[in-house]
Amino acid sequence: MLTDRELLADRGDFAGDGGLAVRDPATGRLVAKLTTSDATGARAAVDAAQRAFPGWAGMLPQDRAAILHRWHGLIVAAGEDLARIMVAEQGKPISEARGEIDYAASFVQFYAEEALRPNIEGVTSHLPDAEMELWREPVGVAALITPWNFPCAMITRKAAAALGAGCTVVIHPSAETPLSALALSVLARRAGFPEGVVNTVIGDAATIVGEWTADRRVRALSFTGSTEVGRLLYRQSAETVKRLVLELGGHAPFIVFEHADLDRAVAEGIKAKFATSGQDCLGANRFYIHRPVYDEFCRRFAEATQRLTLGPGIEDPDIGPLIHGRQIDKQKAHVADALDKGARLLAGGTVDARGPLFFQPTVLADVPDDAAIMREETFGPVAALTPFDTEAQVYARANASEYGLIAYVHSLDPRRIYRATRALQYGMIAVNRTRVTGAPIPFGGMKQSGIGREGARQGLEAFTEIKYVCRDWA
């Protein structure tokens, strides 16, 4: 169990003089006030990680794996506490929070097992009397910067891979959701990670992360967040030539062809749009519907949307509050812009009476391609529907974006499915379903949706170097 006293006593590994108020987005209630860190604390975290690195990297893989397995067990055992902490600071429905804890734990278990597998590889020699080997070694200290929408899973997806590879980590969670990060830090200490291996720093992102991007001892940086911030970190990390994993924005097209199972397409479309109250980089933003079924899909989708419930996350509604007022402002702006450009409002469209951070699940039809919502990531519960006539047309419109994270396709024609999956410029394609992610798959996108992959064996690559050894015994 995670007690309030234990959690709030752990206010980050490197506390400074600042203060951070954490509030429940559903009610505005003060949940906690935390001591924060500064540039000095950020450097001290790297100092600790650098000191711990030789011992952690030199530990037998099975011993590192055993600690990761203990961390996994503790996360599972504390699952309900972790879910309730997440609801209190992030606002998502409790059933989604419980699902995220299971998802977060799965990465720790997966990389505990992968920690045993980066073996030395032999190479067939092209030189007489020479033996050749490839060794995979940890890069060193890894900086992990995580977002507020998945405050547990984004930490474990990064940290478990880095730790399994033999790196030590410095973690900076979002200021909106520090309590989830502190809870995972408490459990990591209980699991037996040596001092300095896992370090959590809470405070101003520009100050802390700026220190890390400039520090040559930080050899890898993994960030999940907006494309705009990802570009900034890319520039800041260039001087020290860091390994980078950038999991950035998405603007997913959801394409429904005329011979799709329409009932399934509507049900999966609701999931793809409104999970996490729409605050998900995988969220469907642009719904392209084949004209022969467009009117029927619009009707069914709007009716399904109107049945969704809103409320505080602890009540387990379909839609919880948005994280802050800036998200509400974006929903209002995207709806107003689309309506000004000729779209029709089929459902929702405004802030709900439940509170200032509750936005009604919204459906817009006939949205033109020049509307802001068709070009910008909405990150909220607003769906934009528009018809298309031909395959070539819909692929061109779907690909006309700087983003390339995930695309959703609904069709029962195997040849059309094949053409769609080849034509769409996205790192992940979901066909006739919404849920596709998990620890065994490489998560990531194309174009300005990011660099590198997280999860799967590919998730280890950014945290390891390949050393080539050519040996002559003479």
C-alpha positions as CSV (number, residue, x, y, z in Angstrom):
1,M,0.0,0.0,0.0
2,L,1.1,3.6,-0.7
3,T,0.2,5.9,2.1
4,D,-0.3,9.6,1.7
5,R,2.3,10.2,4.4
6,E,4.9,8.1,2.6
7,L,4.1,9.5,-0.8
8,L,4.1,13.2,0.2
9,A,7.3,12.8,2.3
10,D,9.0,11.7,-1.0
11,R,8.9,15.0,-2.8
12,G,11.5,14.2,-5.4
13,D,15.0,13.0,-4.9
14,F,16.6,16.4,-5.2
15,A,14.3,19.0,-3.6
16,G,15.0,22.7,-3.8
17,D,13.2,25.9,-2.7
18,G,10.2,26.0,-5.1
19,G,6.7,24.8,-4.6
20,L,4.2,23.0,-6.8
21,A,0.4,22.8,-6.2
22,V,-1.3,19.7,-7.6
23,R,-5.0,20.1,-8.1
24,D,-7.8,17.7,-9.0
25,P,-9.0,18.8,-12.5
26,A,-12.5,17.6,-11.8
27,T,-13.0,19.8,-8.7
28,G,-10.1,22.2,-8.4
29,R,-9.4,20.8,-5.0
30,L,-5.8,21.0,-3.8
31,V,-4.4,17.4,-3.7
32,A,-0.9,18.1,-2.6
33,K,1.8,20.8,-2.4
34,L,5.2,19.6,-3.3
35,T,8.7,21.0,-2.8
36,T,10.4,21.3,-6.2
37,S,13.9,21.3,-7.5
38,D,16.1,23.7,-9.6
39,A,19.2,23.6,-11.8
40,T,21.3,22.5,-8.8
41,G,19.0,19.6,-8.2
42,A,19.0,18.6,-11.8
43,R,22.8,18.5,-11.8
44,A,22.9,16.6,-8.5
45,A,20.6,13.9,-10.1
46,V,23.0,13.4,-12.9
47,D,25.9,13.3,-10.4
48,A,24.1,10.5,-8.6
49,A,23.3,8.6,-11.8
50,Q,26.8,8.9,-13.1
51,R,28.3,7.5,-9.8
52,A,25.8,4.6,-9.9
53,F,26.3,3.8,-13.5
54,P,29.5,1.5,-13.4
55,G,28.0,-0.7,-10.7
56,W,24.6,-1.0,-12.3
57,A,26.0,-1.6,-15.8
58,G,28.5,-4.1,-14.4
59,M,25.8,-6.1,-12.5
60,L,24.9,-9.5,-13.9
61,P,21.9,-9.2,-16.2
62,Q,20.0,-11.7,-14.1
63,D,20.5,-9.6,-11.0
64,R,19.2,-6.5,-12.8
65,A,16.3,-8.5,-14.0
66,A,15.4,-9.7,-10.5
67,I,15.1,-6.1,-9.3
68,L,12.9,-5.2,-12.3
69,H,10.7,-8.2,-11.5
70,R,10.4,-7.0,-7.9
71,W,9.4,-3.5,-9.2
72,H,6.8,-5.1,-11.4
73,G,5.3,-7.1,-8.5
74,L,5.1,-4.0,-6.3
75,I,3.4,-2.0,-9.0
76,V,0.8,-4.7,-9.5
77,A,0.3,-5.0,-5.7
78,A,-0.2,-1.2,-5.4
79,G,-2.3,-1.0,-8.5
80,E,-5.5,0.4,-6.9
81,D,-3.5,3.0,-4.9
82,L,-1.7,4.1,-8.1
83,A,-4.9,4.3,-10.1
84,R,-6.5,6.5,-7.4
85,I,-3.5,8.8,-7.3
86,M,-3.7,9.1,-11.1
87,V,-7.4,10.0,-11.0
88,A,-6.8,12.6,-8.3
89,E,-4.1,14.5,-10.3
90,Q,-4.9,13.7,-13.9
91,G,-8.7,13.2,-13.9
92,K,-9.1,10.2,-16.2
93,P,-11.9,7.7,-15.4
94,I,-10.9,5.1,-12.7
95,S,-11.3,2.1,-15.0
96,E,-8.9,3.8,-17.6
97,A,-6.5,4.5,-14.7
98,R,-6.6,0.9,-13.6
99,G,-5.9,-0.2,-17.2
100,E,-3.0,2.2,-17.4
101,I,-1.4,0.7,-14.3
102,D,-1.6,-2.8,-15.9
103,Y,-0.1,-1.4,-19.0
104,A,2.7,0.3,-17.1
105,A,3.5,-2.8,-15.2
106,S,3.7,-4.8,-18.4
107,F,6.7,-2.8,-19.6
108,V,8.6,-3.6,-16.4
109,Q,7.9,-7.3,-16.8
110,F,8.8,-7.3,-20.5
111,Y,12.2,-5.5,-20.0
112,A,13.0,-7.6,-17.0
113,E,13.0,-10.5,-19.4
114,E,14.7,-8.6,-22.2
115,A,17.5,-7.7,-19.8
116,L,18.8,-11.2,-20.1
117,R,19.0,-11.2,-23.9
118,P,21.4,-8.6,-25.3
119,N,24.1,-11.3,-26.0
120,I,27.4,-11.0,-27.7
121,E,27.1,-11.8,-31.4
122,G,29.7,-13.4,-33.6
123,V,30.5,-12.1,-37.0
124,T,31.8,-14.2,-39.9
125,S,35.4,-12.9,-40.4
126,H,36.5,-11.4,-43.7
127,L,40.1,-11.2,-42.4
128,P,42.5,-14.1,-42.1
129,D,43.1,-15.3,-38.5
130,A,40.8,-12.7,-37.0
131,E,37.9,-13.3,-34.6
132,M,35.0,-10.7,-34.6
133,E,32.4,-10.0,-32.0
134,L,29.7,-7.4,-31.5
135,W,29.0,-6.3,-27.9
136,R,25.9,-4.3,-26.9
137,E,26.7,-2.1,-24.0
138,P,24.6,0.6,-22.1
139,V,25.2,4.1,-23.1
140,G,25.3,5.7,-19.6
141,V,22.9,8.1,-18.0
142,A,19.5,8.4,-19.7
143,A,17.2,11.4,-19.2
144,L,13.5,10.6,-19.4
145,I,10.9,13.4,-19.8
146,T,7.3,12.2,-19.5
147,P,3.8,13.7,-20.1
148,W,0.7,14.1,-18.0
149,N,-1.8,12.1,-20.1
150,F,-0.2,8.7,-19.2
151,P,1.8,9.5,-16.1
152,C,2.7,6.0,-15.1
153,A,3.0,4.1,-18.4
154,M,5.2,6.7,-20.1
155,I,7.7,6.4,-17.1
156,T,7.8,2.6,-17.1
157,R,8.0,2.3,-20.9
158,K,11.1,4.4,-20.9
159,A,12.7,3.6,-17.6
160,A,12.3,-0.2,-17.8
161,A,14.0,-0.3,-21.2
162,A,16.9,1.9,-20.0
163,L,17.3,0.1,-16.7
164,G,17.1,-3.3,-18.4
165,A,19.9,-2.2,-20.8
166,G,22.1,-1.2,-17.9
167,C,21.6,2.5,-17.9
168,T,20.9,4.7,-14.9
169,V,18.1,7.2,-15.3
170,V,17.0,10.7,-14.3
171,I,13.3,11.3,-14.7
172,H,11.4,14.5,-15.1
173,P,7.6,14.0,-14.9
174,S,5.0,16.6,-16.0
175,A,4.2,19.3,-13.4
176,E,0.5,18.3,-13.7
177,T,1.1,14.7,-12.6
178,P,4.1,14.5,-10.3
179,L,2.4,12.2,-7.7
180,S,2.3,9.2,-10.0
181,A,6.0,9.6,-10.6
182,L,6.8,9.9,-6.9
183,A,4.7,6.8,-6.2
184,L,6.7,4.8,-8.8
185,S,9.9,6.1,-7.3
186,V,8.8,4.9,-3.8
187,L,8.1,1.4,-5.3
188,A,11.5,1.4,-7.1
189,R,13.3,2.0,-3.8
190,R,11.3,-0.8,-2.2
191,A,12.3,-3.1,-5.1
192,G,16.0,-2.6,-4.3
193,F,17.4,-0.5,-7.0
194,P,20.8,0.7,-5.8
195,E,21.2,4.4,-4.7
196,G,21.5,6.7,-7.7
197,V,20.1,4.3,-10.3
198,V,16.6,5.8,-10.4
199,N,16.4,9.5,-9.8
200,T,13.2,11.6,-10.0
201,V,13.4,15.4,-10.2
202,I,10.3,17.6,-10.0
203,G,10.3,21.3,-11.0
204,D,10.3,23.7,-13.9
205,A,10.8,21.8,-17.1
206,A,12.8,24.4,-19.0
207,T,15.3,24.6,-16.1
208,I,15.7,20.9,-15.3
209,V,15.6,19.5,-18.8
210,G,17.8,22.4,-20.1
211,E,20.5,21.3,-17.6
212,W,20.2,17.7,-18.9
213,T,20.4,18.5,-22.6
214,A,23.6,20.5,-22.0
215,D,25.2,17.9,-19.8
216,R,27.6,15.7,-21.7
217,R,27.3,12.9,-19.1
218,V,23.6,12.4,-20.2
219,R,24.1,10.2,-23.2
220,A,20.5,9.5,-24.1
221,L,17.2,11.4,-23.9
222,S,13.7,10.1,-24.3
223,F,10.8,12.5,-24.5
224,T,7.0,12.1,-25.0
225,G,5.1,15.2,-25.7
226,S,4.3,17.8,-28.3
227,T,6.1,18.1,-31.6
228,E,6.9,21.7,-30.8
229,V,8.8,20.8,-27.6
230,G,10.4,17.8,-29.4
231,R,11.9,20.1,-31.9
232,L,13.4,22.2,-29.2
233,L,14.9,19.2,-27.4
234,Y,16.3,18.0,-30.7
235,R,18.1,21.3,-31.1
236,Q,19.3,21.5,-27.5
237,S,20.7,18.0,-27.7
238,A,22.6,18.5,-30.9
239,E,25.6,20.1,-29.1
240,T,26.2,17.0,-27.0
241,V,25.1,14.5,-29.7
242,K,22.8,12.5,-27.6
243,R,20.9,9.4,-28.5
244,L,17.3,10.5,-28.9
245,V,13.8,8.9,-28.7
246,L,11.1,11.5,-29.4
247,E,7.5,10.3,-29.3
248,L,5.7,13.4,-30.5
249,G,2.3,14.5,-31.6
250,G,-0.3,12.6,-33.6
251,H,-3.2,13.6,-35.9
252,A,-4.7,10.2,-36.7
253,P,-7.0,9.7,-39.6
254,F,-9.9,7.3,-39.1
255,I,-10.9,5.9,-42.5
256,V,-14.2,4.0,-43.1
257,F,-14.8,2.4,-46.5
258,E,-18.2,1.6,-47.9
259,H,-18.0,-2.1,-47.2
260,A,-16.9,-1.8,-43.6
261,D,-18.8,-3.3,-40.7
262,L,-20.5,0.0,-39.8
263,D,-21.6,-1.0,-36.3
264,R,-18.0,-2.0,-35.5
265,A,-16.6,1.1,-37.2
266,V,-18.8,3.3,-35.0
267,A,-18.0,1.5,-31.8
268,E,-14.2,1.5,-32.5
269,G,-14.4,5.1,-33.6
270,I,-15.9,6.1,-30.2
271,K,-13.0,4.3,-28.5
272,A,-10.4,5.9,-30.8
273,K,-11.7,9.4,-30.3
274,F,-12.9,9.6,-26.7
275,A,-10.5,7.4,-24.6
276,T,-8.6,9.5,-22.1
277,S,-11.2,12.2,-22.8
278,G,-9.5,12.6,-26.2
279,Q,-6.2,13.5,-24.6
280,D,-4.2,10.9,-26.3
281,C,-1.6,11.2,-29.1
282,L,-3.3,8.0,-30.6
283,G,-6.7,9.7,-30.6
284,A,-8.5,9.8,-33.9
285,N,-8.8,13.4,-35.0
286,R,-10.0,13.3,-38.7
287,F,-12.8,10.9,-39.7
288,Y,-12.8,10.3,-43.4
289,I,-16.0,8.4,-44.3
290,H,-16.8,6.9,-47.8
291,R,-19.7,8.9,-49.2
292,P,-22.1,6.0,-49.7
293,V,-22.1,5.4,-45.9
294,Y,-21.3,8.9,-44.8
295,D,-24.8,10.0,-43.7
296,E,-25.5,6.7,-41.9
297,F,-22.2,6.8,-40.1
298,C,-22.7,10.4,-39.0
299,R,-26.1,9.6,-37.6
300,R,-24.9,6.5,-35.7
301,F,-21.7,8.1,-34.4
302,A,-23.5,11.2,-33.2
303,E,-26.1,9.1,-31.4
304,A,-23.4,7.0,-29.7
305,T,-21.5,10.2,-28.7
306,Q,-24.6,11.6,-27.1
307,R,-24.9,8.5,-24.9
308,L,-21.4,9.1,-23.4
309,T,-21.4,10.2,-19.7
310,L,-19.3,13.0,-18.2
311,G,-18.1,13.2,-14.6
312,P,-15.2,13.1,-12.1
313,G,-12.9,10.2,-12.8
314,I,-13.6,8.5,-9.5
315,E,-17.2,8.1,-10.7
316,D,-15.9,6.1,-13.7
317,P,-17.7,8.1,-16.5
318,D,-16.9,7.8,-20.2
319,I,-15.4,11.3,-20.3
320,G,-13.5,13.0,-17.4
321,P,-12.3,16.5,-17.1
322,L,-9.6,18.0,-19.4
323,I,-6.3,18.6,-17.7
324,H,-6.3,22.5,-17.7
325,G,-8.0,25.5,-19.2
326,R,-5.7,25.7,-22.2
327,Q,-7.2,22.4,-23.4
328,I,-10.7,23.8,-23.0
329,D,-9.6,26.9,-25.0
330,K,-8.4,24.7,-27.8
331,Q,-11.6,22.8,-28.0
332,K,-13.6,26.0,-28.2
333,A,-11.4,27.4,-30.9
334,H,-11.5,24.3,-33.1
335,V,-15.3,24.0,-32.8
336,A,-15.8,27.7,-33.6
337,D,-13.4,27.7,-36.5
338,A,-15.0,24.6,-38.1
339,L,-18.5,26.0,-37.7
340,D,-17.3,29.3,-39.3
341,K,-16.0,27.3,-42.2
342,G,-19.3,25.5,-42.9
343,A,-19.2,22.4,-40.6
344,R,-22.4,21.2,-38.9
345,L,-22.7,20.5,-35.2
346,L,-24.2,17.1,-34.5
347,A,-23.5,16.7,-30.8
348,G,-22.0,18.7,-27.9
349,G,-20.0,21.7,-28.8
350,T,-19.5,23.5,-25.5
351,V,-18.3,23.4,-21.9
352,D,-20.5,21.2,-19.7
353,A,-22.4,22.4,-16.6
354,R,-20.4,19.9,-14.5
355,G,-17.5,22.3,-14.3
356,P,-15.0,24.6,-16.2
357,L,-12.7,21.7,-17.3
358,F,-15.5,19.4,-18.6
359,F,-16.1,19.7,-22.4
360,Q,-19.0,17.9,-23.9
361,P,-18.1,15.1,-26.3
362,T,-18.6,16.8,-29.7
363,V,-19.2,15.7,-33.3
364,L,-18.7,18.0,-36.3
365,A,-19.8,16.9,-39.8
366,D,-18.9,18.3,-43.2
367,V,-15.6,19.7,-41.8
368,P,-13.5,21.2,-44.6
369,D,-9.8,20.4,-45.0
370,D,-8.8,24.0,-44.3
371,A,-10.4,24.0,-40.8
372,A,-7.8,24.1,-38.0
373,I,-9.0,20.8,-36.5
374,M,-8.0,19.1,-39.7
375,R,-4.5,20.4,-39.4
376,E,-3.8,20.7,-35.7
377,E,-3.9,18.1,-32.9
378,T,-7.0,18.8,-30.9
379,F,-6.2,16.6,-27.8
380,G,-9.7,16.7,-26.6
381,P,-13.2,15.2,-27.1
382,V,-14.0,16.8,-30.5
383,A,-14.5,14.6,-33.6
384,A,-14.3,16.0,-37.1
385,L,-16.2,14.0,-39.8
386,T,-15.9,14.6,-43.6
387,P,-16.8,12.5,-46.7
388,F,-14.5,11.2,-49.4
389,D,-15.1,9.6,-52.8
390,T,-12.1,7.7,-53.9
391,E,-9.2,5.7,-52.4
392,A,-6.6,8.0,-54.0
393,Q,-8.3,11.0,-52.6
394,V,-8.5,9.8,-49.0
395,Y,-4.9,8.6,-48.9
396,A,-3.7,12.0,-50.2
397,R,-5.8,13.8,-47.6
398,A,-4.8,11.5,-44.8
399,N,-1.1,11.8,-45.6
400,A,-1.3,15.6,-46.0
401,S,0.0,16.2,-42.5
402,E,3.3,16.7,-40.7
403,Y,2.2,13.9,-38.3
404,G,2.5,10.2,-38.9
405,L,1.9,8.3,-35.7
406,I,-1.1,6.0,-36.3
407,A,-3.9,5.6,-38.8
408,Y,-7.2,3.6,-38.4
409,V,-8.7,1.8,-41.3
410,H,-12.1,0.0,-41.5
411,S,-12.9,-2.3,-44.4
412,L,-13.9,-5.9,-45.1
413,D,-12.1,-6.0,-48.5
414,P,-8.7,-7.6,-48.0
415,R,-7.3,-6.0,-51.2
416,R,-8.4,-2.5,-50.1
417,I,-6.9,-3.1,-46.6
418,Y,-3.6,-4.1,-48.2
419,R,-3.6,-1.0,-50.4
420,A,-4.4,1.3,-47.5
421,T,-1.7,-0.1,-45.2
422,R,0.9,0.4,-47.9
423,A,-0.3,3.9,-48.9
424,L,-0.7,5.5,-45.5
425,Q,2.5,7.2,-44.2
426,Y,2.1,6.2,-40.5
427,G,4.3,4.2,-38.1
428,M,1.3,2.2,-36.9
429,I,-1.8,1.0,-38.8
430,A,-4.9,-0.3,-36.9
431,V,-7.3,-2.3,-39.1
432,N,-10.8,-2.9,-37.9
433,R,-9.8,-2.2,-34.3
434,T,-8.5,0.5,-32.0
435,R,-6.3,-1.1,-29.4
436,V,-2.9,-2.0,-30.9
437,T,-0.3,-1.0,-28.3
438,G,1.5,-3.1,-25.7
439,A,4.9,-4.0,-24.4
440,P,5.9,-6.4,-27.2
441,I,5.3,-3.9,-30.1
442,P,7.5,-1.0,-31.3
443,F,5.6,2.2,-30.6
444,G,6.4,5.2,-32.7
445,G,5.7,7.3,-35.8
446,M,6.9,8.7,-39.0
447,K,7.6,12.3,-40.1
448,Q,7.3,14.8,-37.3
449,S,5.6,12.3,-35.0
450,G,9.0,11.3,-33.7
451,I,12.3,9.5,-33.8
452,G,12.9,5.9,-32.7
453,R,10.7,3.3,-31.1
454,E,9.6,2.4,-27.6
455,G,8.5,-1.0,-26.5
456,A,9.6,-4.3,-28.0
457,R,13.3,-5.2,-28.5
458,Q,13.6,-2.0,-30.5
459,G,13.0,0.0,-27.3
460,L,16.5,-1.0,-26.1
461,E,18.3,0.4,-29.1
462,A,18.5,4.1,-27.9
463,F,20.0,3.0,-24.6
464,T,22.8,0.7,-26.0
465,E,25.9,1.1,-28.1
466,I,27.3,-1.6,-30.4
467,K,31.0,-2.2,-29.8
468,Y,32.9,-4.1,-32.5
469,V,35.9,-6.2,-31.3
470,C,38.3,-7.6,-33.9
471,R,40.8,-10.0,-32.2
472,D,43.9,-11.7,-33.4
473,W,45.4,-14.3,-31.0
474,A,48.9,-14.3,-32.7
